[in-house]
Amino acid sequence: MSFKKIIIPARAGSKGWPGKNIKLFDITAAQIPQQYRRQVIVSTDDGQIAGMCQKHGFEFHERSTASATDSADPKTAMKDVLSAGDYKSTDVIVMLYLTYPDRTWDHVSHMYNTFISSTAKSMLCKEPVATHPSLVMYDEPGNTGKQIIKHSHYQRQQYPECFEVSHYICMFRVGELSKLGKNMYNTKTQYYSIPRTIDVDSEDDYNQFISCKNPDLINNNPDIL
């Protein structure tokens, strides 16, 4: 694969589970084959994570204050990293969040091949929805509800096809970044299908992964526990 860089955003703060990215870091590191580790940039404002980069052969990027706040969006984080290097508009960047411990390198590889063989300039993942939005309501005063999608369908077969956007893997060409929204997609973004997967937001999510997922990965990386 001839992508330019793998960027791992790993800011220090986490309201839902303090220290989450430190706990998840070695899992994502273990997903990346040795031959690609010199292409990895970890963007962080966390001193402990910065220290972990050397162990895995990763480059460290000191994340700016503006891109490390609770409200900072993924696009800002990517612009922060790319502004510190020399890139062509056609260079392909792979972004890997730490919160997907189920991710496999086979998925990264296959998605990259799909990206290159397509006309896409940006690509995210899509997974089946847990609940169809046709069944979801806005809370309204007086204990009433308002449809998020206005419809009169009464059979599931009538519901339009839909999917949930996932940042399990994100790919984009450098020249496309300025055209993407804050959450790394626009109307021309294409999507790579994956099964529903764990996106770790809490310690409970992490414990669910540890209890039933990837025992070989855990056995070979005792620091994960």
Stockholm file with secondary structure:
# STOCKHOLM 1.0

chainA/1-225         MSFKKIIIPARAGSKGWPGKNIKLFDITAAQIPQQYRRQVIVSTDDGQIAGMCQKHGFEFHERSTASATDSADPKTAMKDVLSAGDYKSTDVIVMLYLTYPDRTWDHVSHMYNTFISSTAKSMLCKEPVATHPSLVMYDEPGNTGKQIIKHSHYQRQQYPECFEVSHYICMFRVGELSKLGKNMYNTKTQYYSIPRTIDVDSEDDYNQFISCKNPDLINNNPDIL
#=GR chainA/1-225 SS CCCSEEEEECCSCCSSSTTHHHHHHHHHHHHSCGGGGGGEEEEESCHHHHHHHHHHTCEEEECCSTTSSTTCCHHHHHHHHHTTSCCCTTCEEEECCTTCTTCCHHHHHHHHHHHHHSSCSEEEEEECCSSCGGGCEEEETTTEEEESSCCCCCSGGGSCCCCEEEEEEEEEEGGGGGGSCTTSCCTTCEEEECCCCCCCCSHHHHHHHHHHSCHHHHHHCGGGC
#=GC SS_cons         CCCSEEEEECCSCCSSSTTHHHHHHHHHHHHSCGGGGGGEEEEESCHHHHHHHHHHTCEEEECCSTTSSTTCCHHHHHHHHHTTSCCCTTCEEEECCTTCTTCCHHHHHHHHHHHHHSSCSEEEEEECCSSCGGGCEEEETTTEEEESSCCCCCSGGGSCCCCEEEEEEEEEEGGGGGGSCTTSCCTTCEEEECCCCCCCCSHHHHHHHHHHSCHHHHHHCGGGC
//
